[in-house]
Amino acid sequence: MKIISTLIILLLLSACSFHTGNVSSGAHIDCPMIYIATGTASTTRFLEIGGFNKDALIVEAKNDLYRKFPYKKGIKLSNFSVDYKNTYFLLFHTTDVTVSADVHDCNINENAISNYDVSSDSYLKSSSLLINGFKVGDSILYLYFNGDHETVINKATLVSFGNKDKVMIKDAGIKKPFKRSIYNIYKATASPENSYIFGFNIGEEVGVTFMNDESGIKSKKKCIIKGINNEKAIIEYLNSENVVSTQVVEKQFIRK
């Protein structure tokens, strides 16, 4: 038993991580910062062999950032930073690269800011805490599969941000907080900045185009947005049987 315990301790002690990074401060952008966008990439080597399918981790992470970041006119990025995390465990070496950038909305003018019922300074302070449109304390929705392999939408609260685009959320029905990808949760807190970040607000009535699987005919329904993130939205609508239904749709099918 002593030998086994010693081996376990040695294995644990052999794991370590080193963090480095740099920031590129570009031209000053005199527009409100609304949140921080991030992109990631990683590679793992065994005995320092491997990673041949990864040519440029920073470029890959940057492309991941742009893929997740919804381009809009008047939106500008600045202060790009690159963070490296090198993790060593036994014979394995993993390198994680995270590229982040401040997102500024130059469509917001003084009148728009005054509509927040807060001063410009307090608006900027609260916005600087946003990551991909979310902040700690937000009510969110998340999806999971129940025992019947049906998708269930549950409510939770965002507790904290973690590494690799992970967040900790707390569901009232579950004792301990648990991890979810920030791209698999949906903001359910209505706030003025949602319209600038996501293009829509919680509770907003919109039109959504549906495709009939059998006939192939498109139809447009009035829906209410119940949750939203950068790519998709959870909508509520009356189905053909006049029953309230919820569904996840890509934002490209939503119109004001």
Backbone bond lengths (Angstrom), bond angles and torsions (degrees), N, CA, C in turn:
res aa  C-N    CA-C-N  psi(-1)  N-CA   C-N-CA  omega(-1)  CA-C   N-CA-C  phi
1 M - - - 1.466 - - 1.524 111.09 -
2 K 1.367 116.81 -37.52 1.453 119.75 -179.62 1.520 111.48 -63.15
3 I 1.351 114.59 -38.95 1.467 118.90 -179.80 1.519 110.31 -64.53
4 I 1.349 116.23 -43.43 1.467 120.99 -179.97 1.524 110.08 -63.47
5 S 1.339 116.27 -44.45 1.466 120.06 179.62 1.523 111.18 -62.10
6 T 1.317 115.83 -40.46 1.469 120.36 178.86 1.516 111.03 -63.35
7 L 1.334 115.67 -43.21 1.467 119.94 179.06 1.519 111.20 -61.86
8 I 1.337 117.01 -42.34 1.466 121.31 179.72 1.519 110.31 -61.94
9 I 1.355 116.12 -43.34 1.465 119.82 179.52 1.518 110.79 -63.52
10 L 1.340 116.70 -41.94 1.461 120.50 179.31 1.519 111.59 -63.70
11 L 1.344 115.93 -37.29 1.467 119.95 178.46 1.523 110.81 -64.69
12 L 1.332 115.26 -42.72 1.465 119.01 -179.79 1.514 111.21 -66.62
13 L 1.335 116.16 -39.22 1.457 119.63 -178.81 1.521 112.35 -70.92
14 S 1.348 116.44 -21.32 1.462 119.61 -177.96 1.519 112.24 -78.65
15 A 1.333 118.08 -7.58 1.462 121.35 179.73 1.527 109.82 -93.91
16 C 1.331 116.56 131.57 1.452 120.17 177.85 1.521 109.11 -156.18
17 S 1.335 115.93 160.23 1.459 121.77 179.94 1.515 109.71 -132.66
18 F 1.337 115.46 145.36 1.458 121.96 177.38 1.522 108.50 -125.44
19 H 1.328 116.30 133.70 1.458 121.27 -176.87 1.533 110.21 -116.41
20 T 1.322 116.01 133.05 1.467 122.01 172.96 1.528 107.50 -139.69
21 G 1.332 116.00 168.61 1.457 118.54 179.53 1.508 111.74 -178.24
22 N 1.328 115.54 171.18 1.454 120.64 176.14 1.518 109.56 -151.82
23 V 1.333 115.33 158.27 1.459 121.81 -178.37 1.520 108.80 -124.00
24 S 1.331 116.45 135.63 1.456 121.70 175.31 1.515 108.40 -109.34
25 S 1.318 117.40 105.41 1.462 121.20 -178.25 1.526 109.16 -89.22
26 G 1.291 117.80 102.17 1.462 122.48 -178.50 1.515 111.44 -79.50
27 A 1.323 115.53 -157.29 1.469 120.74 -179.92 1.532 110.09 -63.49
28 H 1.328 115.33 145.36 1.465 120.41 179.19 1.529 109.85 -68.27
29 I 1.327 115.94 131.55 1.464 121.46 178.90 1.520 108.02 -109.59
30 D 1.313 116.09 114.72 1.460 121.29 -175.53 1.531 110.31 -88.29
31 C 1.331 114.97 59.82 1.473 122.00 178.01 1.523 107.55 -139.42
32 P 1.335 118.09 154.07 1.470 120.37 179.79 1.524 112.36 -59.57
33 M 1.335 116.67 135.52 1.454 121.14 173.38 1.524 108.22 -84.70
34 I 1.332 116.41 127.91 1.462 118.61 -174.33 1.527 113.46 -103.98
35 Y 1.344 118.27 -30.14 1.459 119.55 174.84 1.515 110.41 -172.19
36 I 1.317 116.46 177.96 1.461 122.65 178.90 1.521 108.52 -109.61
37 A 1.324 116.91 122.82 1.462 121.82 177.44 1.527 109.00 -96.01
38 T 1.334 117.31 144.49 1.461 120.55 -178.24 1.527 111.06 -133.90
39 G 1.330 115.24 154.58 1.467 122.69 173.52 1.515 108.34 -141.35
40 T 1.327 117.39 148.19 1.460 120.35 -175.32 1.528 112.16 -132.50
41 A 1.327 115.29 158.03 1.463 123.06 173.53 1.517 107.08 -155.12
42 S 1.328 117.01 153.58 1.466 119.33 -179.18 1.524 110.44 -153.16
43 T 1.309 115.24 161.24 1.463 121.73 175.18 1.518 108.41 -148.05
44 T 1.330 117.02 149.72 1.461 122.43 -179.53 1.529 109.46 -125.92
45 R 1.342 115.76 136.35 1.461 121.12 179.44 1.526 109.63 -122.79
46 F 1.322 115.10 146.34 1.461 122.10 176.82 1.525 107.32 -112.55
47 L 1.333 116.55 120.72 1.456 121.73 -174.31 1.530 110.54 55.38
48 E 1.348 113.79 35.88 1.466 122.40 -179.28 1.525 112.35 62.11
49 I 1.338 116.28 19.85 1.465 121.19 175.43 1.521 108.08 -111.61
50 G 1.307 116.92 132.58 1.458 120.93 179.04 1.514 111.00 130.47
51 G 1.333 115.05 -174.30 1.451 120.00 -179.43 1.513 114.06 77.56
52 F 1.340 117.04 14.38 1.466 119.67 -177.99 1.525 112.70 -67.71
53 N 1.344 116.27 -23.16 1.469 119.56 -179.36 1.526 112.16 -85.22
54 K 1.333 116.95 4.50 1.464 122.05 179.29 1.524 108.52 -116.66
55 D 1.336 116.84 107.02 1.460 120.15 -177.62 1.521 112.29 -87.02
56 A 1.315 117.70 -39.92 1.462 120.87 -175.85 1.520 108.89 -148.49
57 L 1.337 116.90 99.08 1.460 121.19 -175.85 1.526 111.82 -64.71
58 I 1.340 117.03 -37.63 1.465 119.13 -178.74 1.527 110.35 -66.12
59 V 1.337 116.77 -42.13 1.467 120.43 177.89 1.524 110.24 -63.37
60 E 1.333 116.55 -41.20 1.462 120.90 179.43 1.530 110.93 -63.72
61 A 1.339 116.19 -41.99 1.467 120.30 178.66 1.522 110.35 -66.77
62 K 1.340 116.64 -38.42 1.456 120.50 179.27 1.522 110.93 -66.07
63 N 1.325 116.22 -41.30 1.472 120.15 176.43 1.523 110.70 -63.27
64 D 1.340 116.03 -36.46 1.465 119.95 177.50 1.518 110.29 -64.15
65 L 1.341 116.26 -39.24 1.469 120.75 177.25 1.520 110.31 -61.59
66 Y 1.342 117.26 -47.70 1.461 120.31 -178.18 1.529 111.20 -67.04
67 R 1.338 116.79 -32.35 1.464 119.97 179.29 1.529 110.79 -65.45
68 K 1.325 116.20 -37.73 1.459 120.87 -178.46 1.524 112.19 -83.84
69 F 1.336 116.06 -23.08 1.459 119.72 -174.75 1.523 110.44 -87.38
70 P 1.330 118.07 119.75 1.467 120.79 -178.34 1.525 111.55 -78.76
71 Y 1.331 116.88 111.64 1.464 120.00 -178.53 1.521 111.00 -67.60
72 K 1.337 114.91 135.64 1.462 121.52 174.27 1.520 107.75 -141.06
73 K 1.323 115.48 150.92 1.452 119.80 177.20 1.525 109.47 -64.61
74 G 1.333 115.97 134.31 1.455 120.26 179.32 1.514 113.95 90.08
75 I 1.346 116.95 -2.71 1.457 121.35 177.83 1.525 108.73 -95.64
76 K 1.341 117.53 128.98 1.451 121.14 -178.46 1.529 110.80 -127.94
77 L 1.342 115.38 149.26 1.456 121.90 178.75 1.522 109.72 -109.45
78 S 1.334 115.86 143.85 1.461 120.03 177.67 1.516 109.59 -151.18
79 N 1.328 115.34 173.16 1.469 122.32 176.09 1.524 111.92 52.18
80 F 1.323 115.53 55.16 1.465 119.52 176.57 1.529 109.38 -66.24
81 S 1.298 116.44 138.07 1.468 120.93 176.20 1.518 109.01 -131.98
82 V 1.328 115.48 151.22 1.461 121.91 178.61 1.518 108.04 -125.62
83 D 1.327 116.08 125.19 1.460 121.96 178.13 1.522 109.20 -115.74
84 Y 1.341 115.03 132.31 1.464 121.18 178.35 1.521 109.32 -111.59
85 K 1.317 115.26 136.90 1.457 120.16 173.55 1.527 107.67 -129.15
86 N 1.336 116.10 114.02 1.467 122.06 177.89 1.516 108.67 -105.21
87 T 1.329 115.66 117.27 1.462 121.73 -178.04 1.519 109.74 -112.83
88 Y 1.327 115.66 130.31 1.461 121.36 179.31 1.521 108.83 -115.87
89 F 1.320 115.68 127.54 1.462 120.41 177.42 1.524 107.90 -142.28
90 L 1.327 115.16 111.97 1.462 120.86 -176.39 1.522 109.91 54.52
91 L 1.328 118.04 -116.19 1.462 121.69 -176.32 1.519 112.47 -98.95
92 F 1.342 116.19 7.63 1.461 120.64 -176.77 1.529 110.83 -105.78
93 H 1.308 115.26 146.82 1.467 122.10 177.95 1.528 107.58 -135.94
94 T 1.329 116.32 116.58 1.465 121.95 -179.63 1.521 109.72 -111.91
95 T 1.323 115.33 132.91 1.459 121.53 175.66 1.519 109.25 -114.48
96 D 1.321 116.58 122.51 1.464 122.34 177.25 1.528 108.22 -112.49
97 V 1.316 115.69 132.92 1.460 121.32 178.31 1.527 108.63 -119.87
98 T 1.322 116.65 129.50 1.460 122.23 176.42 1.524 109.13 -121.97
99 V 1.324 115.71 122.66 1.462 121.51 175.35 1.523 107.69 -104.96
100 S 1.319 117.39 130.35 1.465 120.94 179.41 1.516 109.70 -130.59
101 A 1.319 116.13 158.15 1.465 121.29 179.62 1.519 109.21 -151.65
102 D 1.339 115.57 146.43 1.461 120.70 173.40 1.524 108.46 -77.57
103 V 1.319 116.21 134.56 1.465 121.46 179.82 1.528 108.77 -105.37
104 H 1.327 116.03 122.47 1.463 122.09 -178.95 1.530 110.04 -111.41
105 D 1.318 115.77 138.50 1.466 121.05 177.97 1.519 108.88 -108.30
106 C 1.341 116.10 105.09 1.460 121.24 -179.77 1.526 111.86 -86.81
107 N 1.345 116.81 5.83 1.465 120.23 174.42 1.522 111.06 -84.64
108 I 1.333 116.68 -15.97 1.458 121.12 -177.66 1.523 108.88 -82.17
109 N 1.326 117.38 120.25 1.457 120.57 176.88 1.528 109.65 -106.28
110 E 1.318 116.62 -176.66 1.464 119.75 -176.97 1.512 112.24 -62.15
111 N 1.353 117.28 -36.49 1.466 120.25 179.49 1.510 110.85 -66.10
112 A 1.355 115.88 -39.75 1.462 119.39 179.78 1.515 110.52 -64.67
113 I 1.346 115.89 -41.52 1.459 119.03 -179.98 1.522 110.93 -64.78
114 S 1.347 117.33 -37.91 1.466 119.82 -179.07 1.518 111.37 -65.78
115 N 1.331 117.22 -22.99 1.460 120.19 178.64 1.523 112.63 -70.18
116 Y 1.344 116.84 -10.66 1.453 119.95 178.14 1.520 111.34 -78.80
117 D 1.348 116.65 -7.59 1.461 121.75 -178.02 1.525 111.80 61.12
118 V 1.333 116.33 24.31 1.461 120.74 173.96 1.513 106.85 -136.02
119 S 1.324 116.41 164.67 1.464 119.76 179.26 1.510 109.74 -73.00
120 S 1.328 115.70 162.17 1.458 120.59 179.17 1.519 110.95 -58.97
121 D 1.351 116.88 -41.30 1.457 120.04 -178.23 1.517 111.78 -63.05
122 S 1.338 116.71 -46.32 1.465 118.98 -178.20 1.518 110.81 -67.93
123 Y 1.343 116.91 -30.86 1.461 119.70 176.45 1.527 110.09 -63.62
124 L 1.350 116.27 -45.44 1.455 119.55 -179.00 1.520 111.33 -65.30
125 K 1.334 117.01 -37.50 1.457 119.69 179.51 1.520 111.11 -64.53
126 S 1.328 116.65 -42.47 1.460 118.78 -179.39 1.522 110.53 -71.58
127 S 1.328 118.54 -36.45 1.446 121.41 -179.54 1.510 112.34 -68.03
128 S 1.335 116.69 -30.16 1.463 119.07 -178.43 1.524 111.62 -67.87
129 L 1.328 117.18 -14.35 1.459 121.08 178.10 1.522 111.67 -87.53
130 L 1.315 116.99 -5.68 1.455 120.31 -177.74 1.523 111.36 -79.06
131 I 1.316 117.17 136.26 1.461 123.11 171.88 1.520 107.06 -127.00
132 N 1.329 115.07 116.87 1.466 121.04 -176.36 1.525 112.38 53.51
133 G 1.338 115.78 31.28 1.451 120.58 176.30 1.509 114.73 89.77
134 F 1.344 117.32 -0.66 1.460 121.08 -178.31 1.523 110.48 -113.54
135 K 1.329 115.71 154.19 1.453 120.76 172.40 1.527 108.84 -144.19
136 V 1.322 114.48 159.34 1.467 120.49 -178.34 1.525 109.56 -58.61
137 G 1.342 115.32 134.97 1.457 121.19 -179.68 1.507 113.63 99.06
138 D 1.343 116.87 -10.14 1.463 119.73 179.14 1.527 111.54 -65.35
139 S 1.326 115.75 140.79 1.464 120.22 167.85 1.521 106.86 -76.89
140 I 1.324 115.81 132.48 1.469 119.61 -178.22 1.538 110.00 -132.74
141 L 1.318 114.76 164.73 1.459 122.17 172.70 1.519 107.91 -117.32
142 Y 1.322 116.53 144.17 1.459 120.37 175.35 1.522 109.00 -139.07
143 L 1.337 116.70 158.62 1.455 122.25 -176.27 1.527 110.00 -109.22
144 Y 1.314 116.13 146.14 1.461 120.65 171.53 1.528 108.62 -151.86
145 F 1.348 116.16 162.47 1.457 121.72 179.67 1.521 109.67 -99.32
146 N 1.345 115.72 128.91 1.461 118.86 178.58 1.529 110.23 -85.04
147 G 1.325 116.17 -171.96 1.463 120.70 -177.26 1.513 113.82 -64.14
148 D 1.333 117.39 -21.53 1.465 121.34 179.34 1.526 111.80 -95.50
149 H 1.336 115.43 14.93 1.468 122.32 179.68 1.522 111.99 59.92
150 E 1.321 116.08 31.71 1.460 121.72 175.60 1.524 109.38 -102.01
151 T 1.310 116.18 145.34 1.464 120.56 179.27 1.522 109.75 -80.23
152 V 1.307 115.69 126.32 1.463 121.88 -179.85 1.529 108.21 -116.88
153 I 1.319 115.81 137.80 1.463 121.18 177.59 1.525 108.78 -103.33
154 N 1.318 116.53 121.38 1.457 121.60 -177.91 1.523 111.68 -118.06
155 K 1.324 115.17 155.23 1.457 121.06 177.07 1.534 110.13 -93.78
156 A 1.334 115.47 149.15 1.462 120.46 177.25 1.523 108.34 -157.60
157 T 1.328 115.77 179.85 1.463 122.54 177.27 1.517 108.98 -124.95
158 L 1.319 117.58 136.94 1.456 121.58 177.85 1.528 108.53 -76.36
159 V 1.332 115.68 120.69 1.467 121.07 -174.34 1.521 112.10 -95.68
160 S 1.352 117.12 -43.31 1.462 119.69 -177.69 1.523 109.71 -163.52
161 F 1.342 115.15 164.48 1.458 121.94 174.92 1.519 108.79 -99.56
162 G 1.349 115.69 145.95 1.459 120.56 179.01 1.515 111.24 -125.66
163 N 1.326 116.64 -159.87 1.458 122.21 -179.95 1.525 111.01 -86.54
164 K 1.329 115.07 160.03 1.466 121.90 174.68 1.522 112.00 54.95
165 D 1.322 118.15 45.18 1.461 123.16 175.83 1.525 112.99 62.90
166 K 1.318 117.75 21.23 1.457 120.91 177.98 1.531 110.02 -93.71
167 V 1.327 115.13 147.90 1.462 121.00 174.30 1.517 108.26 -129.72
168 M 1.323 115.64 155.17 1.456 121.21 173.83 1.522 107.47 -100.29
169 I 1.330 115.72 129.71 1.452 120.14 179.29 1.530 109.64 -124.64
170 K 1.323 115.77 155.04 1.471 120.98 -178.74 1.512 109.17 -124.18
171 D 1.335 114.72 117.01 1.460 122.72 175.07 1.523 107.59 -95.15
172 A 1.331 116.80 131.17 1.468 120.64 -177.13 1.523 111.82 -58.27
173 G 1.335 117.10 -27.07 1.459 120.76 -178.27 1.513 114.03 -86.63
174 I 1.341 117.71 -2.50 1.469 122.42 -178.87 1.526 108.09 -123.12
175 K 1.330 116.57 134.07 1.462 120.58 -172.11 1.518 113.18 -62.81
176 K 1.341 117.58 -49.86 1.458 120.38 -173.33 1.527 111.55 -104.90
177 P 1.349 117.50 148.42 1.470 120.45 172.70 1.522 110.20 -62.29
178 F 1.311 117.04 154.27 1.466 120.94 -179.99 1.520 109.93 -142.27
179 K 1.344 115.78 164.36 1.456 121.75 -174.05 1.527 111.95 -85.63
180 R 1.320 113.85 147.47 1.463 122.28 170.88 1.523 107.40 -147.45
181 S 1.309 116.95 152.79 1.457 119.93 173.28 1.521 108.59 -71.94
182 I 1.328 116.94 141.09 1.462 120.53 179.59 1.524 110.83 -64.11
183 Y 1.345 116.26 -18.02 1.461 120.20 179.81 1.525 112.34 -90.03
184 N 1.341 116.04 -1.83 1.464 120.51 178.06 1.520 112.13 -115.64
185 I 1.335 116.02 16.50 1.460 119.87 172.83 1.525 108.27 -119.68
186 Y 1.322 115.92 160.44 1.458 121.67 -175.62 1.518 109.28 -129.68
187 K 1.314 116.12 128.04 1.464 119.85 -179.16 1.525 109.57 -68.40
188 A 1.326 116.58 131.51 1.463 121.40 179.97 1.518 111.66 -118.44
189 T 1.333 116.31 4.74 1.454 121.52 178.24 1.526 109.53 -91.29
190 A 1.315 117.68 118.84 1.464 120.72 178.03 1.520 109.32 -73.64
191 S 1.322 117.20 132.02 1.464 121.92 177.46 1.520 108.73 -159.09
192 P 1.338 117.96 151.16 1.469 120.94 -176.66 1.519 113.87 -57.30
193 E 1.374 116.98 -34.70 1.460 117.52 -176.03 1.521 112.95 -69.48
194 N 1.352 118.29 -16.46 1.461 119.87 178.89 1.526 111.92 -56.13
195 S 1.333 116.32 -38.67 1.462 120.17 -178.03 1.518 111.43 -64.91
196 Y 1.342 116.80 -31.69 1.457 120.26 -179.92 1.526 111.34 -81.41
197 I 1.332 116.82 -36.22 1.460 120.78 -175.62 1.525 111.48 -84.10
198 F 1.346 116.47 -49.20 1.465 120.89 -174.55 1.524 113.23 -101.24
199 G 1.329 117.59 -15.31 1.469 120.49 -178.08 1.516 112.89 92.73
200 F 1.331 117.87 -14.38 1.464 122.94 -179.17 1.524 108.60 -143.65
201 N 1.343 115.65 164.64 1.458 120.04 178.61 1.522 110.13 -119.37
202 I 1.310 115.76 160.25 1.466 121.06 177.74 1.528 108.79 -68.52
203 G 1.339 116.24 134.88 1.461 121.24 -178.70 1.507 113.46 87.36
204 E 1.341 117.70 -3.36 1.465 120.93 -179.12 1.527 110.62 -74.80
205 E 1.348 115.93 138.49 1.466 120.64 176.76 1.524 108.72 -87.52
206 V 1.325 115.69 127.52 1.464 121.26 -177.28 1.520 109.92 -135.01
207 G 1.316 115.48 170.93 1.459 120.97 173.84 1.516 109.37 -106.13
208 V 1.321 116.97 133.30 1.463 121.71 -179.06 1.522 109.01 -124.15
209 T 1.329 116.11 132.44 1.464 121.48 178.79 1.514 110.32 -86.68
210 F 1.337 116.73 123.42 1.459 122.96 178.11 1.521 109.54 -109.73
211 M 1.322 116.15 148.02 1.455 121.42 176.41 1.525 108.79 -112.23
212 N 1.351 117.21 124.90 1.461 121.79 176.16 1.524 108.99 -74.24
213 D 1.352 116.80 119.29 1.463 120.54 -176.08 1.524 113.07 -62.07
214 E 1.326 117.24 -32.16 1.464 120.46 -176.60 1.525 112.26 -84.02
215 S 1.312 117.08 -48.42 1.469 120.30 -175.78 1.519 113.22 -90.99
216 G 1.343 115.59 -21.68 1.461 119.00 -177.16 1.519 113.17 76.06
217 I 1.336 116.71 9.00 1.469 121.10 -178.97 1.531 109.88 -85.80
218 K 1.330 115.38 134.59 1.458 120.47 177.98 1.521 110.73 -85.61
219 S 1.298 116.79 143.74 1.458 121.52 175.91 1.525 108.99 -141.26
220 K 1.319 116.02 151.03 1.457 120.80 -178.67 1.515 109.69 -113.39
221 K 1.335 116.37 130.78 1.456 121.77 -178.86 1.521 110.49 -121.32
222 K 1.332 115.18 150.95 1.452 119.93 172.28 1.528 108.22 -79.88
223 C 1.311 116.00 130.74 1.454 121.31 -177.19 1.531 109.91 -134.84
224 I 1.314 115.22 162.57 1.465 122.37 175.57 1.523 107.98 -115.69
225 I 1.320 117.12 130.45 1.461 120.80 178.03 1.528 109.40 -77.77
226 K 1.329 115.67 122.50 1.465 121.52 -179.77 1.530 112.14 -104.29
227 G 1.344 116.40 -25.66 1.456 121.20 178.82 1.515 109.28 -156.46
228 I 1.334 117.20 152.48 1.466 119.05 -175.60 1.520 110.62 -154.37
229 N 1.349 115.68 148.92 1.465 121.50 168.94 1.524 108.01 -139.48
230 N 1.318 118.54 -164.23 1.457 120.59 -173.76 1.520 113.66 -66.39
231 E 1.327 118.06 -28.22 1.459 121.02 -172.71 1.528 114.17 -112.70
232 K 1.337 117.14 -31.94 1.463 119.96 -171.90 1.528 111.18 -135.29
233 A 1.337 114.24 172.91 1.466 120.57 177.14 1.520 109.39 -142.74
234 I 1.325 115.44 150.29 1.465 121.16 171.39 1.523 106.63 -99.47
235 I 1.328 116.31 122.74 1.458 120.68 -176.23 1.523 110.46 -117.02
236 E 1.333 115.11 155.52 1.461 122.41 176.80 1.522 107.75 -121.29
237 Y 1.332 117.38 134.69 1.465 121.10 -176.34 1.531 109.82 -156.14
238 L 1.327 116.50 168.92 1.467 121.90 174.44 1.518 108.79 -92.84
239 N 1.341 116.89 123.12 1.463 119.63 179.50 1.523 111.21 -79.42
240 S 1.322 116.45 -174.01 1.466 121.08 -175.64 1.517 112.79 -62.97
241 E 1.336 117.30 -20.78 1.459 121.92 178.82 1.527 111.46 -96.93
242 N 1.328 115.81 13.44 1.461 122.41 179.15 1.527 112.90 62.61
243 V 1.318 116.16 32.04 1.461 122.32 178.54 1.526 108.16 -109.88
244 V 1.337 115.87 137.44 1.470 119.95 179.89 1.532 109.34 -66.49
245 S 1.314 116.25 125.84 1.462 122.16 -179.90 1.519 110.49 -128.22
246 T 1.319 115.88 157.60 1.459 121.34 174.84 1.519 108.98 -122.96
247 Q 1.330 114.71 150.34 1.457 119.67 -178.31 1.525 109.73 -156.57
248 V 1.323 115.36 149.82 1.457 121.04 174.89 1.521 108.83 -95.50
249 V 1.335 117.45 127.57 1.465 121.50 -179.47 1.523 109.31 -132.16
250 E 1.322 115.80 153.60 1.455 120.45 174.01 1.525 109.08 -74.08
251 K 1.324 116.23 145.68 1.469 120.09 -173.59 1.524 112.38 -65.75
252 Q 1.329 117.70 -19.82 1.463 119.61 -179.47 1.524 111.77 -65.11
253 F 1.342 117.55 -18.09 1.465 120.40 -179.29 1.534 111.55 -95.33
254 I 1.336 117.15 3.71 1.461 121.27 -178.29 1.511 110.09 -102.05
255 R 1.327 115.54 136.09 1.464 121.26 176.69 1.511 109.51 -131.27
256 K 1.340 116.07 144.94 1.466 120.30 177.03 1.505 110.50 -72.59
